[in-house]
Amino acid sequence: LLPRLHAAWLGRAAGCLLGKPVEKLPLQAIRSLAKATGNWPLTTWFTAEGVPDALLHEHPWNKRSAPTSLAENINGMPEDDDLNYPLLNLLLLQRHTRRFTTAHVAQLWLDELPAARTFTAERIAYRNLLLGIEPPHTATHHNPFREWIGASIRADIHGWTNPGDPAAAAEQAHRDAALTHTANGVYGAMFVAATIAAAATGDHDIHQCLQSGLAAVPPDSRLAQAIRHGIETARAHPRPTDLDAVADNPHAVHAHHHSLHV
């Protein structure tokens, strides 16, 4: 288990670092930048070397991240909110064990998380805490981002600390997510945690893990429908050369949502 957890931390950091230069860019821009250097399908980090100036002018790298996340600049994993939350949740479990409450999450944020390092739903919930609003109302008061991905990026730890028990992982993620999100915003965190919990034992293939995650969310929810659609699309295009079809189809079907919507 320990080698798998170590690999999970490394994978979390590597995946985050890979996406940082193209954060907020649409799929077509990401694909164009990768193709310009022969890196599509993606097999390594993004690089500016060899990318035409006209393409970079049309689709510039993320200004804040590019200096530390392009291949020619990488020197370890820079600070990022996507990695701050797993570390915070590790601290949460050290202080309160797996019996933590949503109020414990709120207090930990006020103690350890600078307000300026929160975004979208997390920033609104943080502001609500400062206004004296308590969970779960922190998730709903003037919070238009409450079904976005913020709770999902906090969910890894809940899967890692419940290996082989997707239901417990999902329940733990629910208590965390309730501070900032509702409905599909919460379901996304539950899905991620349950899927990771199933994967953590090393006993299940990807399809079994995804089914464990899917079983943790309401079957009639918009998220469950989208997950089933994604799985069906991938199964219909199993070859590595089918990546464009697998990526383009869900993007077209769900184009009416913001890219950060669960």
FENCOR-V827063 format. One record per residue. OMEGA is omega in whole degrees, -180 to 180 (999 if undefined). Layout:
omega=OMEGA
omega=OMEGA
//
This chain:
omega=-177
omega=176
omega=179
omega=178
omega=176
omega=178
omega=180
omega=177
omega=-180
omega=179
omega=178
omega=-180
omega=-178
omega=179
omega=177
omega=-179
omega=179
omega=-175
omega=-173
omega=-178
omega=-175
omega=179
omega=179
omega=176
omega=177
omega=-177
omega=-176
omega=178
omega=178
omega=-179
omega=-179
omega=179
omega=180
omega=-180
omega=-178
omega=179
omega=179
omega=-175
omega=176
omega=-3
omega=-175
omega=174
omega=-179
omega=-177
omega=171
omega=177
omega=175
omega=-177
omega=179
omega=178
omega=-180
omega=-180
omega=-179
omega=179
omega=178
omega=176
omega=-180
omega=-178
omega=-177
omega=175
omega=172
omega=-170
omega=-177
omega=-171
omega=-173
omega=-178
omega=-178
omega=-173
omega=170
omega=-173
omega=-176
omega=-177
omega=-171
omega=175
omega=-175
omega=-178
omega=178
omega=176
omega=-179
omega=-179
omega=179
omega=176
omega=178
omega=-175
omega=173
omega=178
omega=177
omega=-179
omega=172
omega=177
omega=177
omega=-178
omega=177
omega=-178
omega=-169
omega=-176
omega=-178
omega=177
omega=-180
omega=176
omega=176
omega=177
omega=176
omega=177
omega=-179
omega=-179
omega=178
omega=178
omega=-179
omega=-179
omega=-165
omega=-172
omega=177
omega=-177
omega=-177
omega=177
omega=172
omega=-177
omega=176
omega=-173
omega=-180
omega=180
omega=178
omega=180
omega=178
omega=177
omega=180
omega=176
omega=180
omega=177
omega=179
omega=178
omega=-176
omega=175
omega=3
omega=-178
omega=175
omega=-177
omega=-171
omega=-175
omega=177
omega=-176
omega=-179
omega=-176
omega=-168
omega=173
omega=176
omega=-166
omega=-173
omega=-179
omega=179
omega=-179
omega=176
omega=-164
omega=-174
omega=-176
omega=-178
omega=173
omega=-178
omega=-176
omega=175
omega=-177
omega=180
omega=-179
omega=-178
omega=-179
omega=178
omega=178
omega=-180
omega=-180
omega=178
omega=179
omega=179
omega=-180
omega=177
omega=-174
omega=-175
omega=178
omega=-168
omega=-169
omega=175
omega=171
omega=-174
omega=174
omega=176
omega=-178
omega=179
omega=178
omega=179
omega=179
omega=-179
omega=-177
omega=-179
omega=179
omega=-180
omega=179
omega=178
omega=-179
omega=-171
omega=-179
omega=-176
omega=-175
omega=-173
omega=175
omega=-174
omega=-179
omega=177
omega=179
omega=179
omega=178
omega=176
omega=177
omega=-179
omega=-180
omega=-177
omega=-177
omega=179
omega=-173
omega=-179
omega=-179
omega=177
omega=179
omega=-180
omega=178
omega=-179
omega=179
omega=179
omega=178
omega=179
omega=179
omega=180
omega=179
omega=180
omega=180
omega=180
omega=-178
omega=-170
omega=-175
omega=177
omega=180
omega=-180
omega=-173
omega=-178
omega=180
omega=-180
omega=-180
omega=-173
omega=-176
omega=178
omega=178
omega=180
omega=-177
omega=-174
omega=-176
omega=-179
omega=178
omega=170
omega=-177
omega=179
omega=178
omega=176
omega=999
//
